[in-house]
Amino acid sequence: MAKLALPARPGKVQLGLKAGADPTQLLDRLKYRPEVFEFFTSEADFTPTAFRTFKAKVQFVQTNVTRKIVIHHPMKFHDQHLDQLLDAHREPQAYAFFQQSTAQLLDLANDLNVRILVHGGYGGAESQQLIDEYPSLVAARATVFDHLDQLVAQGNGHVMIENGITASFMYGDPQIDDTILAHHWPLVCDLSHVFIGLHGDMDRTMAALTKLKPLIRHYHLVDSLGQRHDSLPLGAGLIDWRRVLPALNPQATMIYEVPDETDATCANMLRSYHYLRGLEVQQLESGR
């Protein structure tokens, strides 16, 4: 891929890449020397032997490439999303794995001083089914908020909370945003989740980004048409990145969560980085 000729600069755009612990994925990403690296994890990484191997790979990246490391909590257990609304009695196996995997990651985070990303919610029919298990949306949200308070307290400064596309936890809902601000949770902001959750409304997306900016510690930058989880490269969707760029928290890290056809490569992540970096250069040169 041809690289843009980008001048040295002060600026907030960073090269952040994501991969699982598979050696092929790791070597593909690490050859680009990312400033930020995020590990994707799955259920298979949490057996005792696999987790020791995983920890060694985190240490390798930390020692040889970057200390800005985020570890994404596993998304699923047996094809069920690990949502904050899981109940110990209604979904005992998934709930138990959620607790076990969280404890393992918290131990790792404290030992290696890395950050852990946990979803506050997901989205779609599965999330709605979990909400429907509660007496009301208010009760479901109260459960999520209580769980997030506990997670952040247990995390010793290492836990961050990512937004979903669900009424139980999303950005842009005034009640949820006000609760987040009151609780001072450290946040991960997935731009596409905000945009989709607000049905492609760019003005409301910008309002949410601005309101929550002081609490955002990490961004997932990914484009969307605003109707479903489509995971598009930056510039291929309807998010106005020229508006977004000045609203990003300059103290936060970022990755480009844009998949290729195969997990072995990261061309769309690199393309997205160069797209955003190009916009940054334009804005710096124009004095904005």
Phi, psi and omega in degrees: 000132178292138180260143176290147173276098186252125182289158172298148188199158152281150179174166184258348183284126180239154172274109178237127183237161184226144176198163167279182182279359178303130184303323180297315178296314182300311182296323178298315182286317190290339179293343178269001178052058182297147174286331181229138178227132178242128176270126167276137176238159177225172180308322185294342182282355192251009167289156183306314181292314181297324182289325175297319177295318179300315180300320179298324179289323175299316179297323178299312180297318182298321183281324191253341187233299184204148175267356178273086186240134175239138176244120182278121175306143180304140184280330189222156168230116182052047177070010175251128179299141180272076184274151177297344182273359175302142183244140183299333182264324183277325180229064191299319184290313179295320179298316180297319179294321177304311182294317182296312182294323177297315179299318179298316181291324178295320176299315179297317182298317179294324182288317186256355181059054174243171182256148181245131178256125177234135179287138170279342179180171180242256181164175178083191185298324181296317178295321179295323177298321177293318177301319182293345176285347181261158182300331181198167175298324178300317180293321178296315179296321179299322177295315178300312183298320178296317179296320180292321175303315180295317180299312182295321178296319180289336190283347176055039179086003184257348187263136172234151186247127179261145178283152175244194177240064187211149180294343180278335177196102176213160175267147181103347171275121187304320181295315180293317179300317180296322178295317178302313181296322180293327183268348178057042178288138172287130193246151161250132180246112170271112185299321181293325178296319177300310185298316180291316180300333179259019173057039175077018179274106185290324180296317179290326175298314179295322179297319179293317179301318181291317182296319185266356185312316183297337183262351184280125182252344187202141180242142163257112182261119185199141184268169182196158171273356172089009183244333181205174182280089188254346170052065183263152173299152178301133182094349181263354180244206186251002176290133181272093185290338175295326176282324184293317191305313180291343183270356180286144177289118184293346179273351184273158171267173182204150168227165178253104187268065186236110185283156166267180176295333176232144180291349183288343183234166184223034183301321181290329175295314180295318179299319180293319177300312182295326177298310183290322178296323176298319177296322180297316179299317178300317182291322177295319182289333179274357178083013180282000000 
